[in-house]
Amino acid sequence: MEAATVAVWGDILSDVRKEVGETRFNLWFKNTIAIRVSEGALTIGVPSGFMAEWLESHYQTLLAKLASARLGARTAVKVVVDGELFRAKRREESRAKEELLEEAAPREKLGVEARRFTLDNFVVGPCNSVAYAAALKVVEAPGEVYNPLFIHGGVGLGKTHLLVAIANALRGKGRASAAEYVSAEGFTNRFLFALRNGTLDAFRAGYRRAKTLIIDDVHFLASKPATQDEFLSTFNSLSREGCQIVMASDSHPKLIGKLKETLVTRFLSGMVAKLEKPGYATRREIFSRKAADRNLRLADEVADFVAKRIKGSIREIEGAVNTLAAYATLAKSPIDMATAAEALKGLIEGGSRPVRLPEVEAVVTAYSGLSEGDLRSARRTRPVSQARHLAMYLARSLGGFSYEEIGNHFGGRNHSSVVSAVEKVAGQVNEDAQFAREVAALKAEFGL
């Protein structure tokens, strides 16, 4: 636009300010521009159609009067939507909504403690080598291989370590803004806030700008259909752009339960890797490294002792290190075998976490696609009865529970009913190879 047009519009705006006052001026005239003056008409641009209609219906006469006075001739004023002003307004509104969303429901930040999770200090063994190798490939070429990458395993086996390590590695390559780490709970909370407060566009933009989306504890999405739909939409949007998606869960996608089939199918479309409980050699290496991190000097026999007796999760091993470090500080003396045995007595005697009846019920319910409580109900439909029999078999074979305990848990069934169910499933395992493989997969969910 010509400088003369800009100048005359500036003069007209000064006149408008005097006529309408500061408040109305800032509301209706501040974000306007002069586009052109020609043939007795002044065309001005505004950011939206609503604003154009309002100015024409409420201020058309005033603008024409002031424009005619400044231009020295009868002048009509035409108000149109200007594309650049419209886009600038949308950007401003989007930024404002993102700021509101971030203030009320901030994204999860990886704190100082999380920075210690790297691929270099992840202890690799037969229990996790596949998942580790996949993580390395993702960092090397995000979006090109193993996309999506889905890591699953029991509590405390290193899922979060791997996910955060991937995020840290990408940040180390100068891709800090491109790697978005979030828990499924955090994603859900931000989505619900955006839904209630009209900031869905900002919410979606925040995640869909990511080049790598890393989402932990995906099982949290179970029984949340609206959040599942939103996550599927985000998943599809990122996939179309060739972005990398990495996820982790306590269970295999098929065993999460109450997860839409469309999501399960998408999760299975890439690489699924399981983390198993570490074997002796891996447990010993984990213990030694964590002890070194705490500057805790221990004899080899102490490391052997811990690795042989603590067979649960990595967190249990870390708990043993913390306990020994506390003993060393309090006693102000080196940790010998006798001290280590005494310090870890409760942890060693307790052993690894036992299988519990509610866990057996939850795994079989998810596997069977039933609703919570079905296995304890009086329902006798074929799918429910078969799933109930399977749960009784697993409870007996994995947990060693008595027939009475099993019967009481699953709706007060009598002793003979439980015996019959266990024997029936055991016979099916021996006769049906496919069923035997499915039962083995279920047992693996308990790390057994």
C-alpha positions in Angstrom: 0.0 0.0 0.0 1.1 3.6 -0.6 2.7 5.7 2.1 0.2 8.4 1.5 -2.7 5.9 2.2 -1.0 4.8 5.4 -0.5 8.3 6.5 -4.1 9.4 5.8 -5.5 6.3 7.6 -3.3 7.2 10.6 -4.9 10.7 10.7 -8.4 9.2 10.4 -7.6 6.8 13.3 -6.5 9.8 15.5 -9.9 11.4 14.8 -11.7 8.1 15.5 -10.0 7.8 18.9 -11.2 11.2 19.9 -14.8 10.3 18.8 -15.2 6.9 20.4 -12.8 6.9 23.3 -9.8 4.7 24.2 -11.7 1.5 25.1 -13.8 1.2 22.0 -10.9 2.3 19.8 -8.6 -0.5 21.2 -11.5 -3.0 20.8 -12.6 -2.2 17.2 -10.0 -0.1 15.4 -6.5 -0.9 16.8 -5.9 -3.9 14.5 -6.9 -2.3 11.2 -5.0 -1.2 8.1 -5.7 1.0 5.1 -5.5 -1.0 1.9 -6.2 1.6 -0.8 -7.8 4.9 -1.7 -9.4 5.1 -5.1 -12.4 6.7 -6.9 -13.9 8.2 -3.8 -13.6 5.1 -1.7 -11.3 4.1 1.2 -10.9 0.3 1.7 -9.7 -0.8 5.1 -8.7 -4.3 6.2 -9.7 -6.1 9.5 -8.8 -9.5 11.0 -12.3 -11.2 10.9 -15.6 -11.2 9.2 -17.4 -10.4 12.4 -15.3 -7.3 12.9 -16.0 -6.2 9.3 -19.8 -6.6 9.8 -19.7 -4.7 13.2 -17.7 -1.7 11.8 -20.0 -1.5 8.8 -23.2 -1.6 10.9 -22.1 0.6 13.8 -19.3 2.9 12.5 -19.8 3.2 8.7 -21.3 6.7 8.9 -18.6 8.0 11.3 -15.8 6.6 9.2 -17.2 8.1 6.0 -17.6 11.5 7.6 -14.0 11.5 9.0 -12.5 10.1 5.8 -14.3 12.7 3.7 -13.0 15.5 6.0 -9.4 14.3 5.7 -9.5 13.6 2.0 -11.4 16.8 1.1 -14.0 14.9 -1.0 -17.0 12.7 -0.4 -15.5 9.3 0.5 -17.2 6.0 1.1 -15.5 3.4 3.4 -15.4 -0.3 2.6 -14.4 -2.8 5.2 -12.9 -6.2 4.1 -11.1 -9.1 5.8 -7.4 -8.9 5.2 -5.6 -12.2 4.9 -2.5 -11.3 6.8 -4.4 -9.7 9.7 -6.6 -12.8 9.8 -3.6 -15.1 10.0 -1.9 -12.9 12.6 -5.0 -13.0 14.7 -5.3 -16.7 14.5 -1.6 -17.1 15.5 -2.2 -14.7 18.5 -5.2 -16.6 19.6 -3.4 -19.9 19.3 -0.5 -18.6 21.4 -2.8 -17.3 24.0 -4.6 -20.7 24.2 -1.3 -22.5 24.4 -0.1 -20.3 27.2 -3.4 -20.9 29.1 -3.1 -24.6 28.6 0.6 -24.6 29.6 -0.2 -22.6 32.7 -3.1 -24.7 33.9 -2.0 -28.1 32.7 1.8 -27.9 32.0 3.6 -30.5 29.9 5.7 -32.9 31.9 9.3 -31.9 32.1 12.2 -34.3 32.4 13.9 -33.1 35.5 17.5 -33.3 36.6 17.0 -36.8 38.0 15.8 -38.0 34.6 18.9 -36.8 32.8 20.8 -39.7 34.3 18.8 -42.1 32.2 21.0 -42.7 29.1 21.4 -45.5 26.6 25.1 -45.8 27.7 24.2 -46.5 31.3 21.4 -48.9 30.6 22.6 -52.4 31.6 22.0 -54.7 28.7 21.4 -58.5 29.1 19.4 -61.3 27.4 16.3 -59.9 29.3 16.3 -56.6 27.4 18.7 -56.7 24.5 16.0 -56.7 21.8 14.3 -53.6 23.3 17.7 -51.9 23.7 18.7 -52.6 20.1 15.4 -51.2 18.9 15.9 -48.0 21.0 19.4 -47.5 19.4 17.9 -47.8 15.9 15.1 -45.3 16.8 17.7 -42.7 17.9 19.9 -43.4 14.9 17.0 -43.0 12.4 13.8 -41.8 14.0 10.7 -42.5 11.9 12.5 -44.8 9.5 12.6 -48.2 11.4 10.6 -49.7 14.2 7.8 -47.2 14.0 6.0 -47.4 16.3 8.2 -49.0 18.9 6.1 -50.5 21.7 8.1 -51.7 24.8 6.3 -53.7 27.5 7.2 -55.5 30.7 6.5 -55.7 34.4 7.0 -52.9 36.9 10.6 -51.8 37.5 12.2 -53.5 34.6 13.5 -50.4 32.8 10.8 -49.2 30.5 10.9 -45.6 31.6 14.7 -45.7 31.6 14.7 -46.6 27.9 12.0 -44.1 26.9 13.7 -41.2 28.7 17.1 -42.3 27.4 15.7 -42.0 23.8 14.4 -38.5 24.6 17.8 -37.5 26.1 19.7 -39.0 23.1 17.6 -37.0 20.7 18.1 -33.9 22.7 21.8 -34.6 22.6 21.6 -34.5 18.8 20.1 -31.0 18.9 16.5 -32.2 18.6 15.2 -31.0 22.0 12.1 -29.3 20.6 11.3 -32.3 18.4 11.1 -35.0 21.1 8.0 -34.9 23.2 7.9 -37.1 26.3 4.6 -37.5 28.1 2.9 -40.1 30.3 -0.5 -41.4 29.2 -1.9 -39.9 32.4 -0.4 -36.5 31.5 -1.8 -36.7 28.0 -5.2 -37.5 29.4 -5.2 -34.7 31.9 -4.2 -32.1 29.3 -6.8 -33.4 26.9 -9.6 -33.2 29.4 -8.5 -29.6 30.4 -8.4 -28.6 26.7 -11.8 -30.1 26.2 -13.4 -28.2 29.1 -11.7 -24.9 28.3 -11.9 -24.7 24.5 -8.2 -25.1 23.9 -8.2 -28.3 21.8 -6.5 -26.7 18.9 -3.6 -25.6 21.1 -3.5 -29.0 22.7 -3.4 -30.8 19.4 -0.8 -28.4 17.9 1.5 -29.0 20.9 1.8 -32.7 20.3 1.5 -32.8 16.5 4.5 -30.5 16.1 6.7 -33.2 17.7 9.0 -35.2 15.4 9.2 -37.9 18.0 6.3 -38.6 20.5 7.3 -40.7 23.5 4.4 -41.8 25.7 4.8 -43.9 28.9 2.3 -46.1 30.7 0.0 -46.5 27.7 -2.2 -48.9 29.7 -3.5 -45.8 31.5 -5.7 -45.2 28.4 -7.8 -48.3 29.1 -11.5 -47.6 29.7 -11.0 -44.0 28.5 -12.7 -44.0 25.0 -12.6 -40.3 24.4 -8.9 -40.0 25.2 -8.2 -43.1 23.1 -9.9 -41.4 20.1 -7.9 -38.3 20.6 -4.6 -40.2 21.0 -5.5 -42.3 17.8 -6.0 -39.0 15.9 -2.6 -37.7 17.2 -1.0 -41.1 16.3 -2.4 -41.0 12.8 -1.4 -37.4 12.2 2.2 -38.0 13.3 2.4 -41.3 11.3 1.3 -39.5 8.1 4.2 -37.1 8.6 6.7 -39.9 9.1 7.3 -39.0 12.8 8.6 -41.5 15.3 6.3 -42.8 18.0 7.6 -44.8 21.1 5.4 -46.2 23.7 5.7 -48.3 26.9 3.2 -50.3 28.9 3.0 -52.9 31.7 1.3 -55.3 29.3 1.4 -56.4 25.6 -1.0 -54.4 23.5 -3.4 -57.3 23.2 -3.5 -57.8 26.9 -4.1 -54.2 28.1 -7.9 -54.7 28.0 -10.6 -52.1 27.3 -8.5 -50.6 24.5 -10.1 -50.0 21.1 -9.1 -52.5 18.5 -8.1 -49.7 16.2 -5.4 -48.6 18.7 -4.2 -52.2 19.4 -3.8 -52.7 15.6 -1.8 -49.5 15.3 0.4 -50.5 18.3 1.2 -53.8 16.6 2.0 -52.3 13.3 5.6 -51.6 14.2 8.0 -53.3 16.7 6.8 -54.8 20.0 9.6 -55.7 22.4 9.3 -57.2 25.9 11.5 -56.6 28.9 12.0 -59.7 31.0 13.2 -60.0 34.6 17.0 -59.9 34.6 19.0 -63.0 35.0 21.9 -63.5 37.5 24.6 -61.9 35.4 22.5 -58.9 34.5 21.4 -58.4 38.1 25.0 -58.5 39.3 26.0 -55.9 36.7 23.1 -53.7 37.6 23.9 -53.9 41.3 27.6 -53.2 40.7 26.9 -50.1 38.6 24.3 -48.6 41.0 26.7 -49.2 43.9 29.4 -47.4 42.0 27.0 -44.5 41.3 26.6 -44.2 45.1 30.4 -44.4 45.6 29.6 -47.6 47.6 32.6 -49.9 47.7 31.5 -53.5 48.2 33.3 -56.8 48.0 32.5 -59.1 45.1 31.0 -61.6 47.5 28.4 -59.0 48.5 27.5 -58.4 44.9 27.2 -62.1 44.3 25.0 -62.5 47.4 22.6 -59.8 46.3 22.4 -61.0 42.7 21.6 -64.5 43.7 18.9 -63.7 46.2 17.1 -60.7 44.8 15.4 -61.9 41.7 12.7 -59.4 41.2 12.8 -56.0 39.4 15.6 -53.6 38.9 13.9 -51.3 41.5 14.4 -54.0 44.1 18.1 -54.2 43.3 18.3 -50.4 43.5 16.5 -50.6 46.9 19.1 -53.0 48.1 21.9 -50.6 47.1 20.1 -47.7 48.9 19.7 -49.8 52.0 23.4 -50.8 52.1 24.4 -47.2 51.5 22.3 -46.1 54.4 23.9 -48.8 56.6 27.4 -47.8 55.5 26.7 -44.1 56.4 25.2 -44.9 59.8 27.8 -47.5 60.8 30.6 -45.4 59.3 32.3 -48.7 58.3 32.7 -50.8 55.2 30.0 -53.3 54.3 31.0 -56.9 54.8 29.0 -60.0 54.1 27.6 -60.2 57.7 26.4 -56.6 57.6 25.0 -57.0 54.1 23.0 -60.1 55.1 21.6 -58.3 58.2 20.8 -55.1 56.3 18.9 -56.9 53.5 17.3 -59.5 55.7 13.8 -58.3 55.2 14.2 -57.9 51.5 15.8 -61.2 51.0 13.4 -63.1 53.2 10.4 -61.5 51.5 11.8 -62.6 48.1 10.4 -61.4 44.9 6.8 -60.1 44.8 4.5 -63.1 44.7 1.7 -63.6 42.2 -1.6 -62.3 43.6 -5.1 -63.4 42.9 -6.3 -59.9 41.7 -3.4 -59.8 39.3 -4.4 -63.2 37.8 -7.9 -62.0 37.5 -6.9 -58.7 35.8 -4.6 -60.5 33.2 -7.3 -63.1 32.3 -10.0 -60.5 32.1 -7.9 -58.4 29.7 -7.0 -61.5 27.6 -10.6 -62.6 27.4 -12.0 -59.1 26.7 -14.4 -59.4 29.6 -15.5 -56.7 32.1 -14.1 -56.2 35.5 -15.9 -58.4 38.0 -17.2 -61.0 35.4 -14.9 -63.7 36.8 -16.3 -63.3 40.3 -19.9 -63.0 39.2 -22.6 -65.7 39.0 -22.6 -65.6 35.2 -22.2 -69.0 33.6 -22.1 -68.1 29.9 -19.5 -70.1 28.0 -16.9 -67.2 27.5 -17.1 -66.2 31.2 -16.9 -69.8 32.4 -13.9 -70.6 30.2 -12.1 -67.5 31.4 -12.9 -68.2 35.0 -11.5 -71.8 34.6 -8.3 -70.4 33.1 -7.9 -67.9 35.9 -8.3 -70.7 38.5 -5.7 -72.8 36.7 -3.2 -69.9 36.6 -3.8 -69.1 40.3 -3.1 -72.7 41.2 -0.1 -73.2 39.0 1.6 -69.8 39.4 0.6 -68.8 42.9 0.1 -72.2 44.6 -3.1 -71.0 46.2 -5.3 -73.5 47.9 -8.5 -74.6 46.1 -10.5 -73.0 48.9 -8.7 -69.6 48.5 -9.2 -69.7 44.7 -12.9 -70.6 45.1 -13.5 -67.8 47.6 -11.9 -65.2 45.4 -13.8 -66.2 42.3 -17.3 -65.8 43.6 -17.4 -68.4 46.4 -17.0 -71.5 44.3 -16.7 -74.8 46.2 -13.7 -77.0 46.4 -14.8 -79.6 43.8 -15.7 -76.9 41.2 -12.2 -75.4 41.4 -10.5 -78.8 41.2 -12.6 -79.7 38.1 -11.7 -76.3 36.5 -8.0 -76.7 37.1 -7.9 -80.2 35.8 -9.9 -79.3 32.7 -7.6 -76.5 31.7 -4.5 -78.6 32.4 -5.9 -81.3 30.1 -6.5 -78.7 27.4 -2.9 -77.4 27.7 -1.6 -80.9 27.1 -3.8 -81.6 24.1 -4.0 -78.2 22.3 -0.7 -76.7 21.2 -2.1 -73.3 20.3 -3.9 -73.0 23.6 -0.7 -74.0 25.4 1.2 -71.2 23.7 -1.4 -68.7 24.7 -1.2 -69.9 28.3 2.6 -69.6 28.2 2.2 -66.0 27.0 -0.1 -65.3 29.9 2.4 -66.8 32.3 5.1 -64.6 30.8 3.1 -61.6 31.9 4.1 -62.5 35.4 7.7 -62.9 34.5 7.4 -66.7 35.1 
